[in-house]
Amino acid sequence: MADEIKRVLVVDDEDDLTWSISKHLAKDKNKYELICVNSGKKALDVLSQLPVKLVISDIRMPEISGLELLTRVRESYPATKVIIMTAYGSSEVHDEANARGCFKYIEKPFEISELRQLILEAIEERKGFQGTISDFHLSDLIQMNCLGRITTALHIKGDDYEGSIYILEGNIVHASCGEKEGEEAVFEMLAWGGGQFSTERGKKAPKETIIKGWQSLLLEGMRRVDESKPGRTDMDGKLAQIQKETTQLLDQLVGLKGVIITTVFDPEGFPVASKMGEMTGRKIEIPELTPIISSLIKQIDSIGQDLHIKSAKSISAEFEEAILKIEKIQERKEFLVVLADKKTNINILTLEVKKKLRQLS
């Protein structure tokens, strides 16, 4: 029978702290087994012999630091979560810990009750979910896991086909279906009309066959799906004309002083046409903007549904350094997005956006 004991491994070179933690958390012995060690080397020895659900490590230790231990755990034991303890709560430390796959971090000094709550949250069983592709778009499932920087295997199965997509910390690293592997396997699965899916949280890919960013993969895959639809050939002339007119209108908008980016997104959140402003001094790329806008639109629509006021027609936000406007193109069910510098005259921008919106509709 498989080892079902939930183990929590605490790693800190301060004997007093590990003793105090073990004493205060003894009341949870019916929930998990607590193991305390005083070095990263001893922690790796334990991990090599026993399955551990959670590692809690200090960040500054001799020989093997907490960050180095975090990296080794994520590489060799991806299903094991790691909480970092630190008395150096700088943003740089937090960013580095997050980049290496840290589950949570807690700053010293902390209350034992706070640590206890983190432990209980971390060891809670969260099994992978299942569903049907008819309920979700496969592209949405991929985007959700990538934006969450999750490590997982996404398995898709139909009547006469099946495949898997492996995501490592938010990046698609491998895919396979039938005899296809890599990017072509992703494109093949995006074209499937339906089926069942399940996820396997923490599952690592057997190998890496994909280096392209996930946004680019989805854009290319959805383009291929769109081009393969019946009747596409007959519509090419009309679509080409619409694309040309859309690009011309975006050219006019991006010509306004202070406009950084103008783009039109389809209902799935993918850019149909985009234009970048010149001499803006900002390094914002379309692939960077795509998941943000897509997520924002879905969140706003969800709020509308909760309030029973239907979907949003217009979204405006003024930030300290920029202005964001999102307008729904009613007849086309697409969205016009404009990002402009904070110095832009908002009244003129609004008038121009409304004018172009009427032309796009």
C-alpha positions in Angstrom: 0.0 0.0 0.0 1.3 3.5 -0.9 2.6 5.7 1.9 -0.3 7.9 2.8 1.3 9.7 5.7 1.4 13.5 5.3 4.9 14.7 6.4 6.0 18.2 7.1 9.8 18.9 7.1 11.1 22.0 9.0 14.6 23.1 8.1 16.4 25.8 10.2 20.0 26.0 11.6 18.6 27.5 14.9 18.0 24.6 17.3 15.8 26.8 19.5 13.4 27.6 16.7 13.0 24.0 15.5 12.5 22.9 19.1 9.8 25.6 19.7 8.0 24.7 16.4 8.0 21.0 17.2 6.7 21.6 20.7 3.8 24.0 19.7 2.7 21.9 16.6 2.6 18.6 18.5 -1.1 19.0 18.9 -1.5 18.5 15.1 0.2 15.0 15.2 -3.1 13.4 14.1 -3.0 15.6 10.9 0.6 15.2 9.9 4.0 13.9 10.9 6.5 16.7 11.8 10.2 16.2 11.1 12.7 18.9 12.1 16.3 19.1 10.9 19.1 21.7 11.2 20.6 21.8 7.7 19.8 21.7 4.0 21.9 18.5 3.7 19.9 16.7 6.3 16.7 17.9 4.6 17.8 16.3 1.3 18.6 13.1 3.1 15.1 12.9 4.5 13.6 13.7 1.2 15.5 11.0 -0.5 14.1 8.4 1.9 10.6 9.5 2.7 7.8 11.2 0.7 7.2 14.7 2.2 4.1 16.9 1.6 5.6 20.2 2.7 9.1 21.7 3.4 9.4 24.8 5.6 12.9 26.2 5.3 14.9 29.2 6.6 16.4 31.2 3.8 19.9 31.8 5.3 21.7 28.6 6.3 25.3 27.4 5.9 26.3 25.1 3.0 22.9 24.8 1.4 20.7 28.0 1.5 16.9 28.0 1.6 16.7 29.2 -2.0 19.1 26.4 -3.1 17.1 23.9 -1.2 13.9 25.3 -2.8 15.4 24.8 -6.3 16.4 21.2 -5.6 13.0 20.3 -4.1 11.2 21.8 -7.1 13.5 19.9 -9.5 13.5 16.5 -7.8 10.1 16.5 -5.9 7.7 18.8 -7.8 4.7 17.6 -5.8 6.3 18.8 -2.6 5.4 22.4 -1.6 7.9 24.8 0.0 7.3 27.6 2.5 10.3 30.0 3.0 11.0 31.5 6.4 13.0 34.8 6.3 13.9 37.7 8.5 14.9 39.6 5.3 11.5 40.4 3.8 12.8 42.4 0.8 10.9 42.4 -2.4 14.0 40.9 -4.1 13.9 37.9 -1.8 10.2 37.4 -2.4 10.6 37.7 -6.1 13.4 35.2 -6.2 11.5 32.8 -4.0 8.4 33.1 -6.2 10.5 32.6 -9.4 11.9 29.3 -8.0 8.4 28.0 -7.2 7.9 28.9 -3.6 4.4 28.1 -2.3 4.3 30.7 0.4 6.7 32.7 2.5 6.5 33.8 6.1 8.6 36.6 7.8 10.3 36.2 11.1 9.4 36.7 13.8 6.0 35.1 13.3 3.2 33.7 15.4 3.1 29.9 15.6 -0.7 30.1 14.9 0.2 31.8 11.6 2.6 29.1 10.6 0.1 26.4 11.7 -2.5 27.9 9.4 -0.1 27.9 6.5 0.8 24.3 7.1 -2.9 23.2 7.2 -3.6 25.0 4.0 -0.5 23.5 2.2 -1.2 19.9 3.1 -4.9 20.1 2.2 -5.6 17.6 -0.6 -6.3 19.4 -3.9 -6.8 16.8 -6.5 -6.8 17.6 -10.2 -10.1 18.5 -11.8 -12.0 16.9 -14.6 -14.6 18.1 -17.1 -15.6 18.1 -20.7 -14.1 20.3 -23.5 -17.6 21.3 -24.5 -17.9 23.1 -21.1 -14.5 24.8 -21.5 -12.3 25.9 -24.4 -9.0 24.0 -24.3 -7.3 27.3 -24.9 -8.9 28.7 -21.7 -7.7 25.7 -19.6 -4.1 26.2 -21.0 -4.2 29.9 -20.3 -5.5 29.4 -16.8 -2.7 27.1 -15.8 0.0 29.2 -17.5 -1.2 32.4 -15.9 -1.2 30.6 -12.5 2.4 29.5 -13.1 1.3 26.0 -12.3 3.2 22.7 -12.9 0.7 20.2 -14.2 -0.1 17.7 -16.9 -3.3 18.3 -18.8 -4.8 15.1 -20.3 -7.4 15.2 -23.1 -9.3 12.2 -24.3 -12.0 11.7 -27.0 -13.7 8.7 -28.6 -10.8 7.9 -30.9 -8.0 10.2 -29.7 -6.1 11.3 -26.6 -3.1 13.5 -25.8 -1.3 15.3 -23.0 0.1 18.8 -22.5 2.8 19.4 -19.8 3.1 22.8 -18.2 6.1 23.6 -16.0 5.7 26.7 -13.8 3.5 28.4 -16.3 5.4 27.3 -19.5 4.3 24.7 -21.9 7.3 22.4 -22.2 6.0 19.2 -23.9 2.9 17.8 -25.6 2.1 14.5 -27.3 -0.8 13.0 -29.1 -0.6 9.9 -31.3 2.7 10.1 -33.2 2.9 13.9 -32.8 5.0 15.7 -30.3 5.9 19.3 -29.4 4.2 22.3 -31.1 2.3 20.2 -33.7 0.8 18.1 -30.9 -0.6 21.3 -29.3 -2.0 22.5 -32.6 -3.6 19.1 -33.2 -5.3 19.1 -29.7 -6.6 22.7 -30.1 -8.4 21.6 -33.2 -10.3 18.8 -31.4 -14.0 19.5 -31.1 -14.6 18.0 -27.7 -13.7 15.3 -25.2 -12.9 14.7 -21.6 -10.0 16.4 -19.7 -8.3 15.9 -16.4 -5.3 17.5 -14.7 -2.4 15.9 -12.8 -1.0 18.6 -10.5 2.8 18.6 -10.0 3.4 16.1 -12.9 6.6 16.8 -14.7 7.1 16.2 -18.4 9.1 13.2 -19.5 11.1 15.5 -21.8 11.0 19.0 -23.2 10.0 19.5 -26.8 8.7 23.1 -26.8 10.5 26.3 -26.2 8.0 28.8 -27.8 6.0 30.9 -25.3 2.5 29.7 -24.5 0.8 32.9 -25.9 2.5 32.4 -29.3 1.5 28.8 -29.3 -2.2 29.6 -28.6 -2.3 32.4 -31.2 -0.8 30.1 -33.9 -3.0 27.2 -32.9 -6.2 29.3 -33.0 -5.2 30.8 -36.3 -4.9 27.3 -37.7 -8.2 26.2 -36.3 -9.9 29.3 -37.8 -8.4 28.7 -41.2 -9.6 25.0 -41.2 -13.2 25.9 -40.7 -15.7 24.9 -43.5 -16.5 27.8 -45.8 -13.3 29.6 -44.9 -12.1 29.9 -48.5 -15.3 31.7 -49.6 -14.9 34.2 -46.7 -11.2 35.0 -47.3 -11.9 38.1 -49.5 -14.4 39.6 -47.0 -12.2 38.9 -44.0 -9.2 40.3 -45.7 -11.1 43.5 -46.4 -12.3 43.8 -42.8 -8.7 43.2 -41.6 -7.4 45.9 -43.9 -10.0 48.4 -42.7 -9.4 47.5 -39.1 -5.7 48.0 -39.5 -6.2 51.4 -41.1 -8.4 52.6 -38.2 -5.9 51.4 -35.7 -3.2 53.3 -37.6 -5.2 56.5 -37.2 -5.7 55.8 -33.5 -2.1 55.1 -32.8 -1.2 58.3 -34.5 -2.8 60.3 -31.6 -0.3 61.8 -29.3 0.5 59.6 -26.3 -1.2 56.4 -27.6 1.0 53.4 -26.7 -0.9 50.5 -28.1 -4.2 49.9 -30.0 -5.5 46.5 -30.7 -8.7 44.6 -31.5 -9.3 41.3 -29.5 -11.7 38.6 -30.6 -14.2 37.0 -28.1 -11.6 34.4 -27.0 -9.2 37.2 -26.0 -6.7 36.9 -28.9 -5.5 39.9 -30.9 -7.0 40.3 -34.4 -5.0 43.4 -35.3 -2.6 45.6 -33.4 -0.5 48.7 -33.7 2.3 50.1 -31.6 2.8 53.8 -31.0 6.2 55.3 -31.8 8.6 57.0 -29.3 6.5 56.0 -26.3 9.4 55.0 -24.1 7.4 52.0 -22.9 8.3 48.3 -23.5 4.9 46.7 -23.7 4.4 43.9 -26.2 1.2 42.4 -27.5 1.9 38.9 -26.1 2.4 40.5 -22.7 -0.9 42.4 -23.0 -3.0 39.5 -24.3 -3.5 37.5 -21.1 -4.0 40.6 -19.0 -6.8 42.0 -21.2 -8.4 38.6 -21.7 -8.5 38.0 -18.0 -9.8 41.5 -17.3 -12.7 41.2 -19.8 -13.7 37.8 -18.3 -13.6 39.2 -14.7 -15.8 42.2 -15.6 -18.3 40.0 -17.5 -18.4 37.7 -14.4 -19.2 40.7 -12.2 -22.0 41.7 -14.6 -23.5 38.2 -14.4 -23.3 38.2 -10.6 -25.1 41.5 -10.5 -27.6 40.4 -13.2 -26.7 43.4 -15.4 -25.4 41.5 -18.4 -21.9 42.0 -20.0 -19.9 45.2 -20.0 -19.9 47.5 -23.1 -17.2 49.8 -22.0 -14.3 49.6 -19.5 -12.1 52.6 -18.6 -9.3 52.8 -16.0 -6.9 55.7 -15.2 -3.6 54.6 -13.7 -0.8 56.8 -12.3 1.1 56.4 -15.6 -1.4 55.4 -18.2 -5.0 55.3 -19.4 -6.7 52.1 -20.5 -9.9 52.0 -22.5 -11.7 48.8 -23.6 -14.8 49.1 -25.9 -17.0 46.3 -27.2 -17.5 46.3 -30.9 -21.2 45.3 -30.9 -21.7 43.9 -34.4 -18.5 41.9 -34.4 -18.4 40.8 -30.7 -14.8 42.0 -30.5 -13.1 44.5 -28.3 -11.2 47.6 -29.1 -8.4 48.2 -26.6 -6.4 51.5 -26.3 -3.5 52.0 -23.9 -2.3 55.7 -23.7 0.1 57.7 -21.7 -1.3 59.6 -18.7 -0.6 62.9 -20.4 -3.0 62.1 -23.2 -6.1 64.4 -23.3 -8.7 61.9 -22.1 -11.6 63.8 -23.7 -10.0 63.8 -27.1 -9.1 60.2 -26.7 -12.6 59.2 -25.7 -14.1 61.1 -28.7 -11.7 59.5 -31.2 -12.3 56.0 -29.7 -16.1 56.4 -30.0 -15.6 57.6 -33.6 -13.5 54.6 -34.6 -15.9 52.3 -32.7 -18.8 53.4 -34.9 -16.6 52.8 -38.0 -15.6 49.3 -36.8 -19.2 48.4 -36.0 
